[in-house]
């Protein structure tokens, strides 16, 4: 890292370094079509299924990292999403929602990488934690609003509970606190650069899921 990086807060560094990948993920054809109301609720359901595989890996990994000096401070019960995803899937797919549930190949690769970082590299796990949960607290709210309007879900109700953080009444303050944790990350410059690279990788893995979802749900000309 150069001299500028030394005085730049790590939370700023990680955000700016991954900006290009973040934009690519947000502007994927699948997400554009989904948010534009050009896809049916079946596409939204399939997307929610993929999220379940990723968050299961994130949150199973979290259990073993609660006391880790690097990743531990980021593990917060109010962020956990698996139970909400399962409630949404029960609404979308019925009581036997887990029958026949399969990850897309890109989703399986994404979940496997998250699980590997959780097992072997706590700082890398933080990169995945950051890209998912801070995104959910920000852009995720746009998806919730669109889903409610497009498919008639009750406001903050079943179908969109994944996006509702009941225990975080002030998301802006929570995100500020999260960024302070990033700034205080117990890692040297070389390790921080590796975390930035893993953050970019996380966005690329997410974009690959969108690409495969776009192949499953193409817009007919």
N, C-alpha and C positions, 0 to 999 in steps of 0.2 A: 504494500500500500504506500502511496506517496504521502508527502507532508500534509496535503490538504485533507486526506482521509483521516489523518491522525486527530484533526480538530473537528471533523464532521461527526455528529452523533451517529452511532451505528444504525439506529432506526431509520435515519434519513438515508444513509448509505445503502441499506438493504432495499429501501423503497425505490430509490432512483435507479439502482443497478438492475432491478428486475422490471422496470417500467415497460420496456418493449415486450417482454414475454407476457406481462399482465394484460397489456392492451390486446395482444394477439389472442389470448384466451377469452377476453371479454367480447371481442368482435368476431368470434368464430361464426361461421354460417349457421350452425345448429342453434347457437344461443340467440343469434339475431332473428332467426325464424321463430324460435320459441317465444321470445319476448315480443315479437311483432304479431303474434296471434295467428301465424300461418301454419302452426302445427296443432294437432289434437292433444287431448289430455293423455292419450296413450304415450306420446313422446315425453310429456312431463313425467309420467309414471316411470318410464324407462330410465330417465335421467335420475329420478329419486332413488331408484334401485341401485344405480351405480354409486351414488353418494353413500349408500348404506355400507357397501363393501369398503370404501375408503375410510369412513369414520369408525367402522368397527376396528380396522387396523390401527388407526390413530388412538382410539380410546382403550383398546386392549393393551396397547403399548404403554399408555399413560400410567397404568397401574404399577408397573415395575419401576417407573421413573419418578414417583412422587417424592422420594427422598434424595434424588440425584442433585448434586450441587449446581449443575448447569441447567438441566431441563426442569427440575422440580418446581422452581418458582412459577413456571408457566402453567402447571397443571392445576386447573381450577374447575371445581365441580359445576359451577354455573355455566361453563362453556359446553359441557358434554351434550352431544346431539343424538346418540344412538337411540335412546328411548323415544325421542320425538320422531326420528325417522321411521321407527317401527310403528308408531301410531299413525303416521301419515300413510305408510304402506298398507296398513290394515284398512284404512279408509279407501285407498286407491285400488287395492287388489283383493280385499276381503280378508276374512279371519285366517285363512290358510295362505297368507301373503308370501310366506317363505318357500312354498312349494314351487319347484321349477325355477327358482331365482338363480340366474347365472350372470357372472360379471362378463363384460366385454373383455377381449384380450388386453386392451389398453388399461382397463380398470384393474384387472388382475395384476398387471405390471406395476401400476401405481400403488396399489395396496401392498404389494410385496416389497416395494422400495421403502414405504413408510414403516412397515414391520421390521425391515432390516435395520433401518436407522434407529428405531426404538431399542432394538437388541444390542446394537454394536456402537452407536455413535450419537450420544445424547444431543450434541450441538446440531447435528444434522436433523434430528427429530424436531428440534425447535424451528428449523427452517420450514418444515412441513406444517407444523402447528400454526406458525405465523401466517403462511399463505392461505390456509383454510379458514381459521377462526376470525382473523381480522377482515377477511373478505366477506364472511357471512354477516358480520356486524355492519358492513358497509354496503357493497353492491347487492348482497343477498336480500336486502330490504326492497330493492327495485324488483327483483324476481318475485318476491311475495306479493307485492302490490299488483303486478301484472297477472300473476296466477289467479288471484282473487277475482280480478275483473274479467279475465278471459274464460275461466272455467267455473266461476260461480262458487268458489270456496267461501265459507264463512270467514269474516275478517279475523285473522290470527287463529283460525280454527283448524279442524282436521283437514289434512291435505297440505297445509303450509306451516305446521307447527315447527318444522325444522328451522324456519327462519325467525321464530319467536323466542327471544331470550328473556323469559319471565323474570329471572333472577338478576338481570342487568338493567336496572331502571334508567341508567344514564350511560348509554353506549359511548358517547364522546369522552366522558371521564374515564371509562374503562379502557378505551383505546389509548388514551394518554398514559395511563398507568402501565399498560402493556408495553408501550414504546420505551418507557423508562426502564422496564425490565430488560429490554433489548439493549439499551444503552449501557446497562450494567453487566451485560453478559460476561461471564468469567472465561475469557478466551483471548489469546494473543492475536496479533494482526493476521498472521498466516491462517489461523483457525477461522477468524472472522471472514476472511476471503473465501474459505471453503464453504462456510455457511451461506454466503451470498451466492456462490455457485450452485449450492443445493437448492436454494430458493428458486433460482432460474430453472433448475431441473424440475422442481415441483410444478411450476407453471407449464413447462413443456409436457409433463405427464398429464396434466389436466387438459391441455389443448388436444392431446392425442385422444383422450376420451371423447371430447366434443367432435373430433373428426370422425371417429367411428360411429358415434350417435348420428352424425350427419349422413353417413352412408346407409344407416338403418332407416332414417326418416328423411329421404330427399324430398325437396319440393318439386312436384310434377310441373313441367313447363306448360 
